Amino acid sequence: MHTITDQEILHKIIEIQGCIIQGRNLKTLLHKNIDFYLEKSEADIIAICVNEHQKVHIEYVIEKHRLFSHLLGRYLFSKKKLDWDHFVKNCTDHFNLGQKYHKIHDLCELFKGILTQKEAKAFSEEIQMKEAVLMPLYAFDKQEKIGYVCFIFQAENKIDLKKLENIQNIFQTLLQPLHDKHYSIVYSRCMRVDENMKLLTEQEKRIVRKVLNGNSYSEVAETLGISINTLKTHMKNIFNKYRVTSKIELYNKFSSLI
């Protein structure tokens, strides 16, 4: 099978970053390139977990038939979200002495503390997982972990770690500029928002960032631990402060392309 080259990696990064700069959503861009990532990694499913306000968020899933995405709703999304630090500890336990990857055979290693062993085994069996490889994704400082990529294989084939590292490098390079350390979030699109937001309270700033990032009101309310009615009240106040009447107008008011 054709081996991915450094030139292909560079071209793919430039292609996607160019689209991101134009305001395109990263999730949509990754979805359009499913064949590339699966073919070059030889994985059947690729799941990227990122830090969202100190909670684990499986933001990007690359697969052919949406099996993994469907089962996430049953096994994980119906439960409380896993604490990010707890999740990192689960993962870090396997990355001793500078190890760059970890092979797993049971999803319980990843989701210990939110899934029981029975649930993790059932999840693994339903996605027909034979083996998976976990790799960390780092911020620009090469120290802080902003996410993990999990390559899932449904057949017992020989895994080419070099191919996985190449795809890992693409994801890491794409996510690094979208990572906001202060707010502990990886944005789905590249936008520059007025950092001062002088008219807004701290809570309103958090809400605006989430809304501009494409989250629904219910998602924002759940993430911030407030009721949907409280969120709508905040949004009404935000609209009034900036004399807008919709999220589109709010977007135009605060964000501009980099």
FIKOLZA-1660 file (N, C-alpha, C; in steps of 0.1 Angstrom, whole numbers, plus 5000, padded with zeros to 4 digits):
% residues 258
   i   px   py   pz ch aa at
   1 5008 4988 5000  A  M  N
   1 5000 5000 5000  A  M CA
   1 5009 5013 5000  A  M  C
   2 5005 5023 4993  A  H  N
   2 5012 5035 4992  A  H CA
   2 5015 5041 5006  A  H  C
   3 5027 5045 5008  A  T  N
   3 5031 5051 5021  A  T CA
   3 5030 5066 5020  A  T  C
   4 5024 5072 5030  A  I  N
   4 5022 5087 5030  A  I CA
   4 5036 5094 5031  A  I  C
   5 5038 5105 5024  A  T  N
   5 5050 5112 5024  A  T CA
   5 5049 5125 5031  A  T  C
   6 5061 5131 5035  A  D  N
   6 5061 5143 5042  A  D CA
   6 5054 5154 5033  A  D  C
   7 5056 5153 5020  A  Q  N
   7 5050 5163 5011  A  Q CA
   7 5035 5162 5011  A  Q  C
   8 5029 5150 5012  A  E  N
   8 5015 5148 5013  A  E CA
   8 5009 5154 5026  A  E  C
   9 5017 5151 5036  A  I  N
   9 5013 5157 5049  A  I CA
   9 5012 5172 5049  A  I  C
  10 5023 5178 5043  A  L  N
  10 5023 5193 5042  A  L CA
  10 5012 5198 5034  A  L  C
  11 5009 5191 5022  A  H  N
  11 4999 5196 5013  A  H CA
  11 4985 5195 5020  A  H  C
  12 4983 5184 5028  A  K  N
  12 4970 5182 5034  A  K CA
  12 4968 5193 5045  A  K  C
  13 4978 5195 5053  A  I  N
  13 4978 5206 5063  A  I CA
  13 4975 5219 5057  A  I  C
  14 4982 5223 5047  A  I  N
  14 4980 5236 5040  A  I CA
  14 4966 5237 5035  A  I  C
  15 4961 5226 5028  A  E  N
  15 4948 5226 5022  A  E CA
  15 4937 5229 5033  A  E  C
  16 4938 5221 5044  A  I  N
  16 4928 5223 5055  A  I CA
  16 4929 5236 5062  A  I  C
  17 4941 5240 5065  A  Q  N
  17 4943 5253 5072  A  Q CA
  17 4938 5264 5064  A  Q  C
  18 4940 5264 5051  A  G  N
  18 4935 5274 5042  A  G CA
  18 4920 5275 5043  A  G  C
  19 4913 5264 5044  A  C  N
  19 4898 5264 5045  A  C CA
  19 4894 5269 5059  A  C  C
  20 4902 5265 5069  A  I  N
  20 4899 5270 5083  A  I CA
  20 4900 5285 5084  A  I  C
  21 4910 5291 5078  A  I  N
  21 4912 5305 5078  A  I CA
  21 4901 5312 5071  A  I  C
  22 4895 5305 5061  A  Q  N
  22 4883 5311 5054  A  Q CA
  22 4870 5310 5063  A  Q  C
  23 4871 5304 5075  A  G  N
  23 4860 5303 5084  A  G CA
  23 4853 5289 5083  A  G  C
  24 4858 5279 5076  A  R  N
  24 4852 5266 5075  A  R CA
  24 4853 5259 5089  A  R  C
  25 4844 5250 5091  A  N  N
  25 4844 5242 5104  A  N CA
  25 4853 5230 5102  A  N  C
  26 4862 5228 5112  A  L  N
  26 4872 5217 5111  A  L CA
  26 4865 5203 5110  A  L  C
  27 4854 5202 5118  A  K  N
  27 4847 5189 5118  A  K CA
  27 4842 5185 5104  A  K  C
  28 4837 5195 5097  A  T  N
  28 4832 5193 5083  A  T CA
  28 4844 5190 5074  A  T  C
  29 4855 5197 5076  A  L  N
  29 4867 5194 5067  A  L CA
  29 4873 5180 5069  A  L  C
  30 4873 5176 5082  A  L  N
  30 4878 5163 5084  A  L CA
  30 4869 5152 5078  A  L  C
  31 4856 5155 5080  A  H  N
  31 4846 5145 5074  A  H CA
  31 4848 5144 5059  A  H  C
  32 4851 5155 5052  A  K  N
  32 4852 5154 5038  A  K CA
  32 4865 5146 5034  A  K  C
  33 4874 5144 5043  A  N  N
  33 4887 5137 5040  A  N CA
  33 4888 5124 5047  A  N  C
  34 4876 5118 5050  A  I  N
  34 4876 5105 5057  A  I CA
  34 4884 5095 5050  A  I  C
  35 4883 5093 5037  A  D  N
  35 4890 5083 5029  A  D CA
  35 4905 5085 5031  A  D  C
  36 4910 5097 5031  A  F  N
  36 4924 5100 5032  A  F CA
  36 4929 5095 5045  A  F  C
  37 4923 5099 5056  A  Y  N
  37 4928 5095 5070  A  Y CA
  37 4927 5080 5072  A  Y  C
  38 4916 5074 5068  A  L  N
  38 4915 5059 5071  A  L CA
  38 4924 5051 5062  A  L  C
  39 4926 5056 5049  A  E  N
  39 4935 5048 5040  A  E CA
  39 4949 5050 5045  A  E  C
  40 4953 5062 5048  A  K  N
  40 4967 5064 5052  A  K CA
  40 4971 5058 5065  A  K  C
  41 4961 5057 5074  A  S  N
  41 4964 5052 5088  A  S CA
  41 4962 5037 5088  A  S  C
  42 4953 5032 5079  A  E  N
  42 4949 5018 5078  A  E CA
  42 4940 5015 5090  A  E  C
  43 4935 5025 5097  A  A  N
  43 4926 5023 5108  A  A CA
  43 4911 5022 5103  A  A  C
  44 4902 5016 5111  A  D  N
  44 4888 5016 5107  A  D CA
  44 4880 5027 5113  A  D  C
  45 4884 5032 5125  A  I  N
  45 4878 5043 5131  A  I CA
  45 4889 5051 5138  A  I  C
  46 4887 5065 5137  A  I  N
  46 4896 5074 5144  A  I CA
  46 4888 5083 5152  A  I  C
  47 4891 5083 5165  A  A  N
  47 4884 5092 5174  A  A CA
  47 4893 5102 5181  A  A  C
  48 4890 5115 5181  A  I  N
  48 4899 5125 5187  A  I CA
  48 4892 5131 5199  A  I  C
  49 4898 5129 5211  A  C  N
  49 4892 5134 5223  A  C CA
  49 4900 5147 5227  A  C  C
  50 4892 5158 5230  A  V  N
  50 4898 5170 5233  A  V CA
  50 4893 5176 5247  A  V  C
  51 4900 5185 5252  A  N  N
  51 4897 5191 5265  A  N CA
  51 4887 5203 5262  A  N  C
  52 4875 5202 5268  A  E  N
  52 4865 5213 5267  A  E CA
  52 4861 5217 5281  A  E  C
  53 4866 5228 5285  A  H  N
  53 4863 5233 5299  A  H CA
  53 4865 5222 5309  A  H  C
  54 4877 5215 5308  A  Q  N
  54 4881 5205 5318  A  Q CA
  54 4872 5193 5318  A  Q  C
  55 4865 5190 5307  A  K  N
  55 4857 5178 5305  A  K CA
  55 4861 5172 5292  A  K  C
  56 4861 5159 5291  A  V  N
  56 4865 5151 5279  A  V CA
  56 4853 5153 5268  A  V  C
  57 4857 5157 5257  A  H  N
  57 4848 5159 5246  A  H CA
  57 4853 5151 5234  A  H  C
  58 4846 5141 5229  A  I  N
  58 4850 5134 5217  A  I CA
  58 4845 5142 5205  A  I  C
  59 4852 5151 5201  A  E  N
  59 4848 5162 5191  A  E CA
  59 4848 5157 5177  A  E  C
  60 4858 5148 5173  A  Y  N
  60 4860 5144 5160  A  Y CA
  60 4861 5129 5159  A  Y  C
  61 4852 5123 5151  A  V  N
  61 4852 5109 5148  A  V CA
  61 4852 5107 5133  A  V  C
  62 4862 5099 5129  A  I  N
  62 4863 5097 5115  A  I CA
  62 4861 5082 5112  A  I  C
  63 4850 5079 5105  A  E  N
  63 4846 5065 5103  A  E CA
  63 4837 5064 5090  A  E  C
  64 4835 5053 5085  A  K  N
  64 4827 5051 5073  A  K CA
  64 4812 5051 5076  A  K  C
  65 4808 5044 5087  A  H  N
  65 4794 5040 5088  A  H CA
  65 4787 5046 5101  A  H  C
  66 4794 5055 5108  A  R  N
  66 4789 5062 5120  A  R CA
  66 4785 5052 5131  A  R  C
  67 4791 5040 5131  A  L  N
  67 4788 5031 5142  A  L CA
  67 4793 5036 5155  A  L  C
  68 4806 5040 5155  A  F  N
  68 4812 5045 5168  A  F CA
  68 4804 5057 5173  A  F  C
  69 4801 5067 5164  A  S  N
  69 4793 5079 5168  A  S CA
  69 4780 5075 5174  A  S  C
  70 4773 5065 5168  A  H  N
  70 4760 5061 5173  A  H CA
  70 4761 5055 5187  A  H  C
  71 4771 5047 5189  A  L  N
  71 4773 5040 5202  A  L CA
  71 4777 5049 5213  A  L  C
  72 4784 5060 5209  A  L  N
  72 4788 5070 5219  A  L CA
  72 4776 5075 5226  A  L  C
  73 4765 5077 5219  A  G  N
  73 4752 5082 5225  A  G CA
  73 4747 5073 5236  A  G  C
  74 4749 5060 5233  A  R  N
  74 4744 5050 5243  A  R CA
  74 4753 5048 5255  A  R  C
  75 4766 5048 5252  A  Y  N
  75 4775 5044 5263  A  Y CA
  75 4781 5056 5271  A  Y  C
  76 4783 5068 5264  A  L  N
  76 4789 5079 5270  A  L CA
  76 4781 5091 5271  A  L  C
  77 4775 5096 5261  A  F  N
  77 4768 5109 5261  A  F CA
  77 4756 5108 5270  A  F  C
  78 4751 5097 5273  A  S  N
  78 4739 5096 5283  A  S CA
  78 4744 5097 5297  A  S  C
  79 4757 5097 5299  A  K  N
  79 4762 5098 5313  A  K CA
  79 4768 5111 5315  A  K  C
  80 4772 5114 5327  A  K  N
  80 4779 5126 5330  A  K CA
  80 4793 5126 5323  A  K  C
  81 4798 5138 5319  A  K  N
  81 4810 5138 5312  A  K CA
  81 4822 5135 5321  A  K  C
  82 4832 5129 5315  A  L  N
  82 4844 5125 5323  A  L CA
  82 4853 5137 5325  A  L  C
  83 4858 5138 5337  A  D  N
  83 4867 5149 5341  A  D CA
  83 4880 5148 5332  A  D  C
  84 4884 5159 5327  A  W  N
  84 4896 5159 5318  A  W CA
  84 4909 5154 5325  A  W  C
  85 4911 5159 5337  A  D  N
  85 4923 5155 5344  A  D CA
  85 4923 5140 5348  A  D  C
  86 4911 5135 5351  A  H  N
  86 4909 5121 5353  A  H CA
  86 4912 5113 5341  A  H  C
  87 4907 5117 5330  A  F  N
  87 4910 5110 5317  A  F CA
  87 4925 5111 5313  A  F  C
  88 4931 5122 5315  A  V  N
  88 4945 5123 5312  A  V CA
  88 4953 5114 5321  A  V  C
  89 4949 5112 5333  A  K  N
  89 4956 5103 5342  A  K CA
  89 4955 5089 5337  A  K  C
  90 4942 5085 5333  A  N  N
  90 4940 5072 5327  A  N CA
  90 4950 5069 5316  A  N  C
  91 4952 5080 5307  A  C  N
  91 4960 5078 5295  A  C CA
  91 4975 5079 5299  A  C  C
  92 4979 5088 5308  A  T  N
  92 4993 5091 5312  A  T CA
  92 4999 5079 5318  A  T  C
  93 4990 5071 5326  A  D  N
  93 4995 5059 5332  A  D CA
  93 5002 5049 5323  A  D  C
  94 4999 5051 5310  A  H  N
  94 5004 5042 5300  A  H CA
  94 5016 5048 5292  A  H  C
  95 5019 5061 5294  A  F  N
  95 5030 5067 5287  A  F CA
  95 5042 5070 5296  A  F  C
  96 5048 5060 5300  A  N  N
  96 5060 5061 5308  A  N CA
  96 5073 5062 5300  A  N  C
  97 5083 5068 5305  A  L  N
  97 5096 5068 5299  A  L CA
  97 5096 5073 5285  A  L  C
  98 5087 5084 5282  A  G  N
  98 5087 5090 5269  A  G CA
  98 5080 5082 5258  A  G  C
  99 5072 5072 5262  A  Q  N
  99 5065 5064 5252  A  Q CA
  99 5056 5073 5244  A  Q  C
 100 5056 5071 5231  A  K  N
 100 5048 5079 5222  A  K CA
 100 5034 5074 5219  A  K  C
 101 5032 5061 5222  A  Y  N
 101 5019 5055 5219  A  Y CA
 101 5016 5044 5229  A  Y  C
 102 5003 5040 5229  A  H  N
 102 5000 5029 5238  A  H CA
 102 4989 5020 5231  A  H  C
 103 4991 5007 5230  A  K  N
 103 4982 4998 5224  A  K CA
 103 4972 4993 5235  A  K  C
 104 4959 4994 5231  A  I  N
 104 4949 4989 5241  A  I CA
 104 4940 4979 5234  A  I  C
 105 4934 4971 5242  A  H  N
 105 4924 4961 5238  A  H CA
 105 4911 4962 5244  A  H  C
 106 4909 4972 5253  A  D  N
 106 4897 4973 5260  A  D CA
 106 4895 4988 5263  A  D  C
 107 4883 4993 5259  A  L  N
 107 4880 5008 5261  A  L CA
 107 4880 5012 5276  A  L  C
 108 4879 5002 5285  A  C  N
 108 4879 5005 5299  A  C CA
 108 4892 5013 5303  A  C  C
 109 4903 5010 5296  A  E  N
 109 4915 5018 5299  A  E CA
 109 4914 5033 5297  A  E  C
 110 4905 5036 5287  A  L  N
 110 4903 5050 5284  A  L CA
 110 4892 5057 5293  A  L  C
 111 4881 5049 5295  A  F  N
 111 4870 5055 5301  A  F CA
 111 4867 5049 5315  A  F  C
 112 4878 5045 5322  A  K  N
 112 4877 5041 5336  A  K CA
 112 4872 5053 5344  A  K  C
 113 4862 5050 5352  A  G  N
 113 4856 5061 5360  A  G CA
 113 4843 5066 5355  A  G  C
 114 4840 5062 5342  A  I  N
 114 4827 5066 5337  A  I CA
 114 4820 5054 5331  A  I  C
 115 4827 5044 5326  A  L  N
 115 4821 5032 5321  A  L CA
 115 4826 5020 5330  A  L  C
 116 4817 5011 5333  A  T  N
 116 4821 4999 5341  A  T CA
 116 4828 4990 5331  A  T  C
 117 4835 4980 5337  A  Q  N
 117 4842 4970 5328  A  Q CA
 117 4833 4963 5319  A  Q  C
 118 4821 4960 5324  A  K  N
 118 4811 4953 5315  A  K CA
 118 4806 4962 5304  A  K  C
 119 4804 4975 5307  A  E  N
 119 4800 4984 5296  A  E CA
 119 4811 4987 5286  A  E  C
 120 4823 4988 5291  A  A  N
 120 4835 4990 5282  A  A CA
 120 4837 4978 5273  A  A  C
 121 4835 4966 5278  A  K  N
 121 4837 4954 5270  A  K CA
 121 4826 4953 5260  A  K  C
 122 4814 4956 5264  A  A  N
 122 4803 4956 5254  A  A CA
 122 4805 4966 5243  A  A  C
 123 4809 4978 5247  A  F  N
 123 4812 4989 5237  A  F CA
 123 4823 4984 5227  A  F  C
 124 4834 4978 5232  A  S  N
 124 4845 4973 5224  A  S CA
 124 4840 4963 5214  A  S  C
 125 4831 4954 5219  A  E  N
 125 4826 4943 5211  A  E CA
 125 4816 4948 5200  A  E  C
 126 4808 4958 5203  A  E  N
 126 4799 4964 5193  A  E CA
 126 4806 4971 5182  A  E  C
 127 4817 4977 5185  A  I  N
 127 4825 4984 5174  A  I CA
 127 4835 4974 5168  A  I  C
 128 4834 4961 5173  A  Q  N
 128 4843 4951 5167  A  Q CA
 128 4858 4954 5168  A  Q  C
 129 4861 4960 5179  A  M  N
 129 4875 4964 5181  A  M CA
 129 4884 4953 5185  A  M  C
 130 4894 4951 5177  A  K  N
 130 4904 4941 5180  A  K CA
 130 4916 4947 5187  A  K  C
 131 4919 4959 5184  A  E  N
 131 4931 4966 5190  A  E CA
 131 4929 4981 5187  A  E  C
 132 4935 4989 5195  A  A  N
 132 4935 5003 5193  A  A CA
 132 4949 5009 5197  A  A  C
 133 4952 5020 5191  A  V  N
 133 4965 5027 5194  A  V CA
 133 4961 5041 5199  A  V  C
 134 4966 5045 5210  A  L  N
 134 4963 5058 5216  A  L CA
 134 4976 5067 5215  A  L  C
 135 4974 5079 5210  A  M  N
 135 4986 5088 5209  A  M CA
 135 4981 5102 5214  A  M  C
 136 4990 5109 5222  A  P  N
 136 4987 5122 5227  A  P CA
 136 4988 5133 5216  A  P  C
 137 4981 5144 5218  A  L  N
 137 4982 5156 5209  A  L CA
 137 4986 5167 5218  A  L  C
 138 4997 5174 5214  A  Y  N
 138 5003 5184 5223  A  Y CA
 138 5000 5198 5218  A  Y  C
 139 5000 5208 5227  A  A  N
 139 4999 5222 5224  A  A CA
 139 5013 5227 5218  A  A  C
 140 5014 5239 5214  A  F  N
 140 5026 5244 5208  A  F CA
 140 5038 5242 5217  A  F  C
 141 5036 5243 5231  A  D  N
 141 5047 5241 5240  A  D CA
 141 5053 5227 5241  A  D  C
 142 5046 5217 5235  A  K  N
 142 5050 5203 5235  A  K CA
 142 5049 5197 5249  A  K  C
 143 5043 5204 5258  A  Q  N
 143 5041 5199 5272  A  Q CA
 143 5026 5196 5275  A  Q  C
 144 5018 5206 5273  A  E  N
 144 5004 5205 5276  A  E CA
 144 4997 5196 5266  A  E  C
 145 4989 5186 5271  A  K  N
 145 4981 5177 5262  A  K CA
 145 4968 5184 5259  A  K  C
 146 4965 5186 5247  A  I  N
 146 4952 5192 5243  A  I CA
 146 4942 5182 5238  A  I  C
 147 4947 5170 5237  A  G  N
 147 4938 5159 5232  A  G CA
 147 4946 5146 5230  A  G  C
 148 4938 5136 5227  A  Y  N
 148 4943 5123 5223  A  Y CA
 148 4936 5118 5211  A  Y  C
 149 4944 5111 5202  A  V  N
 149 4938 5104 5191  A  V CA
 149 4939 5089 5193  A  V  C
 150 4927 5083 5190  A  C  N
 150 4926 5068 5192  A  C CA
 150 4923 5062 5178  A  C  C
 151 4933 5054 5174  A  F  N
 151 4931 5047 5161  A  F CA
 151 4926 5033 5164  A  F  C
 152 4914 5029 5159  A  I  N
 152 4907 5017 5163  A  I CA
 152 4907 5008 5151  A  I  C
 153 4912 4995 5153  A  F  N
 153 4913 4985 5142  A  F CA
 153 4903 4974 5145  A  F  C
 154 4896 4970 5135  A  Q  N
 154 4886 4959 5136  A  Q CA
 154 4891 4946 5131  A  Q  C
 155 4903 4945 5126  A  A  N
 155 4910 4933 5122  A  A CA
 155 4924 4932 5128  A  A  C
 156 4928 4920 5130  A  E  N
 156 4941 4918 5136  A  E CA
 156 4952 4918 5126  A  E  C
 157 4954 4930 5121  A  N  N
 157 4965 4933 5111  A  N CA
 157 4977 4939 5118  A  N  C
 158 4988 4938 5111  A  K  N
 158 5000 4944 5116  A  K CA
 158 4999 4959 5115  A  K  C
 159 5000 4966 5126  A  I  N
 159 4998 4981 5127  A  I CA
 159 5011 4988 5124  A  I  C
 160 5011 4997 5114  A  D  N
 160 5022 5005 5110  A  D CA
 160 5022 5018 5118  A  D  C
 161 5031 5018 5129  A  L  N
 161 5031 5030 5138  A  L CA
 161 5036 5043 5131  A  L  C
 162 5044 5041 5121  A  K  N
 162 5049 5053 5114  A  K CA
 162 5037 5060 5106  A  K  C
 163 5028 5052 5101  A  K  N
 163 5017 5058 5094  A  K CA
 163 5008 5065 5104  A  K  C
 164 5006 5059 5116  A  L  N
 164 4998 5065 5126  A  L CA
 164 5004 5078 5131  A  L  C
 165 5017 5079 5132  A  E  N
 165 5024 5091 5136  A  E CA
 165 5022 5102 5126  A  E  C
 166 5022 5098 5113  A  N  N
 166 5020 5108 5103  A  N CA
 166 5006 5115 5104  A  N  C
 167 4996 5107 5106  A  I  N
 167 4983 5112 5107  A  I CA
 167 4981 5120 5121  A  I  C
 168 4987 5114 5131  A  Q  N
 168 4987 5122 5144  A  Q CA
 168 4993 5136 5142  A  Q  C
 169 5004 5137 5135  A  N  N
 169 5010 5150 5132  A  N CA
 169 5001 5159 5125  A  N  C
 170 4993 5154 5116  A  I  N
 170 4984 5163 5109  A  I CA
 170 4974 5168 5119  A  I  C
 171 4968 5160 5127  A  F  N
 171 4957 5164 5136  A  F CA
 171 4963 5174 5146  A  F  C
 172 4975 5171 5151  A  Q  N
 172 4981 5180 5161  A  Q CA
 172 4984 5194 5155  A  Q  C
 173 4989 5194 5143  A  T  N
 173 4992 5207 5136  A  T CA
 173 4979 5215 5134  A  T  C
 174 4968 5208 5131  A  L  N
 174 4956 5215 5128  A  L CA
 174 4949 5220 5141  A  L  C
 175 4951 5213 5152  A  L  N
 175 4944 5216 5164  A  L CA
 175 4952 5227 5172  A  L  C
 176 4965 5227 5171  A  Q  N
 176 4973 5236 5179  A  Q CA
 176 4968 5251 5178  A  Q  C
 177 4966 5256 5166  A  P  N
 177 4962 5271 5165  A  P CA
 177 4948 5273 5171  A  P  C
 178 4940 5262 5172  A  L  N
 178 4926 5264 5176  A  L CA
 178 4925 5262 5191  A  L  C
 179 4936 5259 5198  A  H  N
 179 4935 5256 5212  A  H CA
 179 4936 5269 5220  A  H  C
 180 4927 5271 5229  A  D  N
 180 4927 5283 5238  A  D CA
 180 4930 5278 5252  A  D  C
 181 4942 5280 5256  A  K  N
 181 4946 5276 5269  A  K CA
 181 4939 5282 5280  A  K  C
 182 4936 5295 5279  A  H  N
 182 4929 5302 5290  A  H CA
 182 4915 5297 5293  A  H  C
 183 4908 5293 5282  A  Y  N
 183 4894 5289 5283  A  Y CA
 183 4893 5273 5283  A  Y  C
 184 4904 5267 5282  A  S  N
 184 4905 5252 5281  A  S CA
 184 4895 5247 5271  A  S  C
 185 4897 5250 5258  A  I  N
 185 4888 5246 5247  A  I CA
 185 4896 5246 5234  A  I  C
 186 4892 5237 5225  A  V  N
 186 4897 5237 5212  A  V CA
 186 4886 5241 5203  A  V  C
 187 4887 5252 5196  A  Y  N
 187 4876 5258 5188  A  Y CA
 187 4875 5249 5175  A  Y  C
 188 4863 5249 5169  A  S  N
 188 4861 5241 5157  A  S CA
 188 4864 5250 5145  A  S  C
 189 4865 5263 5146  A  R  N
 189 4869 5271 5135  A  R CA
 189 4878 5282 5140  A  R  C
 190 4885 5288 5131  A  C  N
 190 4895 5298 5134  A  C CA
 190 4889 5312 5133  A  C  C
 191 4887 5318 5145  A  M  N
 191 4881 5331 5145  A  M CA
 191 4888 5340 5156  A  M  C
 192 4889 5353 5153  A  R  N
 192 4895 5362 5163  A  R CA
 192 4883 5369 5169  A  R  C
 193 4881 5367 5182  A  V  N
 193 4870 5374 5189  A  V CA
 193 4876 5385 5198  A  V  C
 194 4869 5396 5198  A  D  N
 194 4874 5407 5207  A  D CA
 194 4877 5402 5221  A  D  C
 195 4890 5403 5225  A  E  N
 195 4894 5397 5238  A  E CA
 195 4888 5405 5249  A  E  C
 196 4885 5417 5248  A  N  N
 196 4881 5425 5259  A  N CA
 196 4866 5423 5262  A  N  C
 197 4858 5424 5252  A  M  N
 197 4844 5423 5254  A  M CA
 197 4839 5431 5266  A  M  C
 198 4843 5443 5266  A  K  N
 198 4842 5452 5278  A  K CA
 198 4828 5453 5284  A  K  C
 199 4818 5451 5276  A  L  N
 199 4804 5452 5281  A  L CA
 199 4799 5439 5288  A  L  C
 200 4806 5428 5286  A  L  N
 200 4801 5416 5291  A  L CA
 200 4807 5411 5304  A  L  C
 201 4799 5404 5312  A  T  N
 201 4804 5398 5324  A  T CA
 201 4813 5386 5320  A  T  C
 202 4820 5380 5330  A  E  N
 202 4828 5368 5327  A  E CA
 202 4820 5356 5322  A  E  C
 203 4808 5355 5328  A  Q  N
 203 4799 5344 5324  A  Q CA
 203 4794 5346 5309  A  Q  C
 204 4791 5359 5306  A  E  N
 204 4786 5362 5293  A  E CA
 204 4797 5360 5283  A  E  C
 205 4810 5363 5286  A  K  N
 205 4821 5360 5277  A  K CA
 205 4822 5346 5274  A  K  C
 206 4820 5337 5285  A  R  N
 206 4821 5323 5282  A  R CA
 206 4810 5318 5273  A  R  C
 207 4798 5324 5275  A  I  N
 207 4787 5320 5267  A  I CA
 207 4789 5324 5252  A  I  C
 208 4794 5337 5250  A  V  N
 208 4796 5342 5237  A  V CA
 208 4806 5333 5229  A  V  C
 209 4817 5329 5236  A  R  N
 209 4827 5321 5230  A  R CA
 209 4821 5307 5225  A  R  C
 210 4813 5302 5234  A  K  N
 210 4807 5289 5230  A  K CA
 210 4797 5290 5219  A  K  C
 211 4789 5301 5219  A  V  N
 211 4779 5303 5209  A  V CA
 211 4786 5305 5195  A  V  C
 212 4796 5314 5195  A  L  N
 212 4803 5317 5183  A  L CA
 212 4810 5305 5178  A  L  C
 213 4813 5295 5186  A  N  N
 213 4820 5283 5182  A  N CA
 213 4810 5273 5176  A  N  C
 214 4797 5276 5176  A  G  N
 214 4788 5268 5169  A  G CA
 214 4779 5259 5179  A  G  C
 215 4781 5260 5192  A  N  N
 215 4774 5252 5201  A  N CA
 215 4759 5256 5202  A  N  C
 216 4750 5247 5204  A  S  N
 216 4736 5250 5206  A  S CA
 216 4734 5256 5220  A  S  C
 217 4723 5262 5222  A  Y  N
 217 4720 5267 5235  A  Y CA
 217 4720 5256 5246  A  Y  C
 218 4714 5245 5242  A  S  N
 218 4713 5233 5252  A  S CA
 218 4727 5228 5255  A  S  C
 219 4736 5228 5245  A  E  N
 219 4750 5223 5248  A  E CA
 219 4757 5233 5256  A  E  C
 220 4755 5246 5254  A  V  N
 220 4762 5256 5262  A  V CA
 220 4757 5256 5277  A  V  C
 221 4744 5254 5278  A  A  N
 221 4738 5254 5292  A  A CA
 221 4743 5242 5299  A  A  C
 222 4744 5230 5293  A  E  N
 222 4749 5218 5299  A  E CA
 222 4764 5220 5303  A  E  C
 223 4772 5225 5294  A  T  N
 223 4786 5227 5297  A  T CA
 223 4789 5236 5308  A  T  C
 224 4781 5247 5309  A  L  N
 224 4783 5257 5320  A  L CA
 224 4775 5254 5332  A  L  C
 225 4767 5244 5332  A  G  N
 225 4759 5240 5344  A  G CA
 225 4748 5249 5348  A  G  C
 226 4741 5255 5338  A  I  N
 226 4730 5264 5340  A  I CA
 226 4718 5259 5333  A  I  C
 227 4706 5264 5336  A  S  N
 227 4694 5260 5330  A  S CA
 227 4693 5267 5316  A  S  C
 228 4685 5262 5307  A  I  N
 228 4683 5267 5294  A  I CA
 228 4676 5281 5295  A  I  C
 229 4668 5283 5305  A  N  N
 229 4661 5296 5307  A  N CA
 229 4671 5307 5311  A  N  C
 230 4680 5303 5320  A  T  N
 230 4691 5312 5324  A  T CA
 230 4700 5316 5313  A  T  C
 231 4703 5306 5304  A  L  N
 231 4711 5309 5293  A  L CA
 231 4704 5319 5283  A  L  C
 232 4691 5317 5281  A  K  N
 232 4684 5326 5272  A  K CA
 232 4683 5340 5278  A  K  C
 233 4683 5341 5291  A  T  N
 233 4683 5354 5297  A  T CA
 233 4696 5361 5295  A  T  C
 234 4707 5353 5296  A  H  N
 234 4720 5359 5293  A  H CA
 234 4721 5363 5279  A  H  C
 235 4716 5355 5270  A  M  N
 235 4717 5358 5256  A  M CA
 235 4709 5371 5252  A  M  C
 236 4698 5372 5259  A  K  N
 236 4690 5384 5257  A  K CA
 236 4697 5397 5261  A  K  C
 237 4704 5396 5273  A  N  N
 237 4712 5407 5278  A  N CA
 237 4724 5410 5268  A  N  C
 238 4730 5399 5263  A  I  N
 238 4741 5401 5254  A  I CA
 238 4736 5408 5241  A  I  C
 239 4725 5403 5236  A  F  N
 239 4720 5410 5224  A  F CA
 239 4717 5425 5226  A  F  C
 240 4711 5428 5238  A  N  N
 240 4707 5441 5241  A  N CA
 240 4720 5450 5242  A  N  C
 241 4730 5445 5248  A  K  N
 241 4742 5453 5250  A  K CA
 241 4749 5456 5237  A  K  C
 242 4748 5448 5227  A  Y  N
 242 4754 5450 5214  A  Y CA
 242 4744 5453 5203  A  Y  C
 243 4732 5455 5207  A  R  N
 243 4721 5460 5197  A  R CA
 243 4720 5450 5185  A  R  C
 244 4720 5437 5188  A  V  N
 244 4718 5427 5178  A  V CA
 244 4706 5419 5181  A  V  C
 245 4700 5412 5172  A  T  N
 245 4688 5404 5174  A  T CA
 245 4690 5389 5171  A  T  C
 246 4702 5385 5167  A  S  N
 246 4703 5371 5163  A  S CA
 246 4718 5367 5165  A  S  C
 247 4720 5354 5165  A  K  N
 247 4734 5348 5166  A  K CA
 247 4742 5352 5154  A  K  C
 248 4736 5353 5142  A  I  N
 248 4743 5357 5130  A  I CA
 248 4749 5371 5132  A  I  C
 249 4740 5380 5137  A  E  N
 249 4745 5394 5139  A  E CA
 249 4755 5395 5150  A  E  C
 250 4754 5386 5160  A  L  N
 250 4764 5386 5171  A  L CA
 250 4777 5381 5165  A  L  C
 251 4777 5371 5157  A  Y  N
 251 4789 5366 5150  A  Y CA
 251 4796 5377 5142  A  Y  C
 252 4788 5384 5134  A  N  N
 252 4794 5395 5126  A  N CA
 252 4799 5406 5135  A  N  C
 253 4793 5408 5147  A  K  N
 253 4798 5419 5156  A  K CA
 253 4811 5416 5162  A  K  C
 254 4813 5403 5166  A  F  N
 254 4825 5400 5174  A  F CA
 254 4836 5393 5167  A  F  C
 255 4833 5386 5156  A  S  N
 255 4844 5378 5150  A  S CA
 255 4848 5383 5136  A  S  C
 256 4860 5381 5133  A  S  N
 256 4866 5384 5120  A  S CA
 256 4876 5373 5117  A  S  C
 257 4878 5370 5104  A  L  N
 257 4887 5360 5100  A  L CA
 257 4901 5364 5103  A  L  C
 258 4909 5354 5106  A  I  N
 258 4923 5356 5108  A  I CA
 258 4930 5357 5095  A  I  C
% end
